Every structure is written in structure tokens, then in C-alpha cells.
Amino acid sequence: MSFRSLFMATATLALAGAGVLLATQDNVSRAIAADGQEVTLFTFETLANDELLGEYVAKYGAKPQTQVFADEDEAFAKMRAGYAPDVMGPCSYEFGRWQEAGLLQPIDVTKLKYWPVIAPTLKKIPGAMIDDTHAWFVPQYWAQTSITYRKDLAPEYAANESWQILFDPKYQGRIAALEGVDDTVTLVAKSMGIDPYAMSPEQWAQVQDKLRELVANARVITTDQSTIAQGLASGELVAAITWSDSWATLKNDGVDVGFMDPKDTGRFTYVCGFTLHKDAKDLDKAYTLMDSGLSLAAARYLVTGYSNGSANADAMNQLTDDELNKAGLPRDVEHFLSTGTFQVRLPNKDDIIKTWNEIRAGL
């Protein structure tokens, strides 16, 4: 979900049995991982970064293993094929599909240090709670989906932001979109005034025609956020469907980009977080890993680096007004989520994925 590289943290670790040995955390992590002792986090690229793992490293003296996915559809396919991580990081519109497929076990929220300070609104996501003390999904952060565009290269859209830039023949071959249906299919439908979560067969047929138009106008449709970022930075791309962290990274790098907030549609809003694999066994470490991603340090990293809000309401209240203003974020997550279309589960998602794959293949 992001293009910033992971940094290498070096520390002095005391190892029992043979005196004191100096080693990097990475070397220790690899040695422990080889013995199968560290849990695995399976998530978006941004959410596997060291800044979100600090409390885990402080407690266990090693980093968890991490594997990244481009989107939840890829993650779902890998896990159904047998891959078994411990903690996963999907968004709230997806965890129900994973639960129904038998991939999850309940999370005992009483074991999470930061559960009491998670924003109450985020605890009310439909289907997330099993009962008062168990959940299928624990929220970690909240963010937005829209179109990131070069304001200097498309000044007419800077004055009047519109998702119609995706279909503008002036920019044919300079447009990009994401492969994931939760972002691209929903945004295209919304741009037509169609509710993507309640499409009639006739409306779905209209959206398919518009998706074909998008494919014909696009330079690339990809799961690789780095490709999109590089294209926008170089000017090869003028506009692309992205998450807010992509826009924030480019903005922080000095690229003249905007993140569209059209008057007629607004942006999409979403919440992502943690789920627990059915075969996860070291639950203490799994819960520590979740807590690490909900810490104050994690919140500051998400806000200042990626313009994503933390589910930890206490942490958000400790950030300065300047930090939040630069990120374009309010403290009130409930208000934030209400400013756009909240992403929920797509009905008939597997059929939509199949059709979208066929459209991209030219069928």
C-alpha cells in the first residue's frame, strides 16, 4: 500500500548461555524465525514497517516475521490455498468473507492492552464483534480512497475536482487504476451515481460498460502501488485511483498532487485492522503484535507518514493539532467516516471479480 522502504534497526541484545553477544535485530529475528518461534504478520506493505512493530520487539527482542499482500483478494487466495500466517491485516469490508471461509478464530479483546481506548464508533462495525469480549476483527486505522492527481498537469481538475478525469480522452494513456474491485469497481459505479453496494442487474451492466471505457483509457491497472507512485511522480501518469497513504507519500516527497474530494461524490472511507488465523498458536505474541500496531508510536507514524488515523483514540488525542492538520485528519473518526461513502462488503463479490478480470483481459 506504500512505497517507503523499511529501515534497519540495530540493537544490543543479551543472549543467555554464552555470555553477551552483539547482533542486529534482523540477524536475531532470522535466527529465531528459523526455529519457528516468531509469529507472522500478513498485511499491506505499509503495515509491515518497523515503526509499527516496536512494542513487539521491545517485549520479545526480535521482530515478527512479515509477509505482504497487494490487496485482500490476493491474500484470500493464498490462505485458501494453504498459507497460514498468524495475524492478518484486512479492511473491514473483507473480514466476513474470511470468516465464512473458516480462516479465522475469535480474538479475545480482553487480552489487548489498547482495546479499552479504541474509538467506540470503530467497535460498532457490523459483524466485527461476536460478543462483548470476542471479535473477528480489531480496527487499527482509518483512511480514504479517491483519485490522486497531478494538479500542475491537470489544472482544470484542480479547480473542479471530478472522478471523470479517469475517462477524459485528453489523458488517454496517462490514467491508472487498482485491480481490486473494492476500490475501482466501487469508485466507477459511484462516479455514475450508482450505489455500488446495491446495484441492480441493469446498473451492473452499465458499470461494466464504464469499466471497459476505463480500461481503454488507462495506461496501467495494477496491484503495485509503487508503479502508480512512480508514474505520478514522473508525470507519465496524471491521475490514478489510490488510497490516501499514496497521496500523502507523494505530497510529503514534494510532488504537486491533490487527493480529489468531488462535491457530487465525496471520497470513500474505510477502516482496516487485524484478524487472527484459525491456526495461530502463540496467542500471547499475536496479541502483542496487534497492540504494537495500536500504540502511540504507531499512531504518530500512521498519521504523519501516511495521513491515516489510528483507531487508538487516546493516541489521536495526544497528537498535536499541527500533526493532524498536515495530515488532513480530524480527531473525530465518526465525523471522518461520515464525510464520504463507507466501504462495506460487495454483494456477489466473487462474480464481480470474475467479470472485472474478463473486462481487463478484453473479453
Number of C-alpha atoms within 10 A of each C-alpha: 22 22 18 13 9 12 9 9 10 12 13 12 15 13 13 8 6 7 7 11 11 12 14 15 19 15 13 18 20 16 14 17 17 10 9 11 15 22 22 22 23 23 24 21 20 20 22 20 18 17 20 25 24 20 21 21 18 11 11 13 19 25 26 24 19 20 14 18 20 19 21 21 17 13 21 19 11 13 15 13 9 9 11 17 20 25 26 27 27 27 24 25 20 20 26 17 14 19 18 9 12 12 19 23 17 19 23 17 19 13 15 19 15 20 19 13 13 19 19 15 12 21 17 10 16 11 14 20 18 13 10 9 12 17 20 24 31 30 26 28 24 23 24 23 28 23 28 27 29 22 19 15 15 16 12 12 19 17 9 11 20 19 26 12 20 26 19 14 11 11 17 19 16 21 28 28 24 22 22 20 20 23 18 21 24 20 24 23 21 21 21 16 11 18 15 24 15 11 16 12 9 8 16 17 12 15 22 18 12 18 20 16 15 22 22 17 20 21 19 21 20 15 17 17 21 15 16 27 21 14 20 25 20 11 16 14 25 25 30 30 28 24 26 24 23 25 29 26 19 21 16 16 10 10 18 16 24 20 26 23 20 17 10 12 18 18 25 22 21 21 25 21 24 27 30 27 23 16 12 17 12 12 16 11 21 25 21 20 26 29 22 24 30 29 23 20 16 25 28 24 18 25 26 21 16 24 27 26 30 31 30 25 21 18 21 24 13 12 16 10 14 10 15 20 14 13 21 14 18 14 19 14 21 13 10 18 21 11 14 17 19 16 22 18 16 18 12 9 13 12 10 17 17 11 14 21 15 11 16 15 9 10 9
